[in-house]
Amino acid sequence: MNRHEIANVLKSQGWVEDRFGNLKAKSGIVRVKFQANSMRVEKKITFKPNDFYTKPPEWVNIVSDYYKDISSVDGQVCIKGRKLKIQTEAV
């Protein structure tokens, strides 16, 4: 699959494009970051505030792979054996 095919599948499943062209889950905690030859699935880590200093949130790589190795299984994007969840409306 190429970048545009992946983006189209994920958008049709409820993922939302951000201002940088990456896709975020509706929760805002998981994102798909597109790069030139590969993509990463990242999770946002937030730290508990303390009296002295609060570390800003950061994005941590969960899984990544080259576009040529990413596939579609049962209509879902599959990266290294992990299917990206279809985003549904919160109840």
Phi, psi and omega in degrees: 000150175255175185304315184291322177297316180298313181299318180295318178296313182294320178297322179291343180258013172101359176289146186246134180281136177264182185290348180260000179090004176270169181246139179240147172289161181298334179289336182081002182264336181242140176221157173251118182255120181269136175237182185301310184242358185211174175222153179236146169253122185237153177241138180276124179254124176248145184254149179290136178289149173227178185292331187268309186204139175246118179291135180292157179297153177220156179262129182244133180291126176264312179205146178213157178194165176285150180304321183297338182260359180269137184231178176241124179236123181054036178080005179246147177289130183238123181235115183051044177084358180255126177272134175281131186292144173285132182273125179243165179293140177288142181266000000 
